[in-house]
């Protein structure tokens, strides 16, 4: 199954990579790899992750305080947010 990012989610993802890379060289790459690992888990078993508000689901990212918000579409996974866990809750809800 393919994955599509909402444009705002793509921006969040890239911004976080840049932030972590500025903090410590190589950390941005580790963040990117952690996001890709989370996406692999989502693609393998999309219904496994908890619904936070139907039809939205959340997958926690390992080793970083982030989670992916996504929906399961007939032909793809739609990522609505690459969200920091301490950010304002549900800020991404109007992206649906």
Helices and strands as residue ranges (DSSP letters): E 2-5, H 7-23, H 27-44, G 46-48, E 51-53, E 56-60, E 66-72, E 76-84, G 93-95
